Amino acid sequence: MLAPTIGTISEITEFLNTFFKLYPTASEKERTYYTISPDLQQIGIDYVSMELLTPVYTKSDNGNTHINESVKHLDQLTKAAQLSQFDLTLTKDTNWKIIQKKLGDRPYMDSSFFFCITGFH
């Protein structure tokens, strides 16, 4: 594994910030702009992306970039902060795309993976 350049990390961070703002309620058509992976299904919950936490970036020999990170969202209904762990593989053709996602032993994300990290606000 190699370390990605600072420019690559900056591009990926911008891509992920945009993706996670749209992801909770994104339609299938919207998700296809950001991902090749069928594993990222719509959550269907009104979450607002707050921040990416502790991302770790590594670049593989085949040129793909692997990111392990947590994402903090605000649940608009309960006003509770939600934390989700993501293990993503990205590739870049003309744009960055998520090509694989893993979370524990489960192949896809659903709202059961979110847990409360703070109380109600």
C-alpha positions, 0 to 999 in steps of 0.5 A: 500500500502507498500513501496518496498525495495531498492533492488526491486526499483533498479531491477525495475529501471533497468528493466524500463530503458531497457524496455523504450530504446526498447519500441518505436520501439520494435516488438510484440515479443520483447514486450512480453518479458517485458509485459503481457499487450496488452495496450503497442503497438509499437509507431513506432517513432525513440525515444531514451530513455533519463531518467526516471523522478520522479518515485513513487513506491508502493507495493500492498498487492498482491505483485505487484508493481505500478509505476507512472513516466514520461519518457523523450525521444529524438525524433531522427528526430526533436531532441526535447525532449519528455515527456510521463507519465506512470502508470504501474503495474509490477509483478515478476515471474522469470523476471519483467513484466508489467501487466497493463498500464494506461495513463489518460482515454485512455487504450493504448499509441500512439504517440499522448500522447507525447508532446514537453518539450523543443525546437529543439536542 
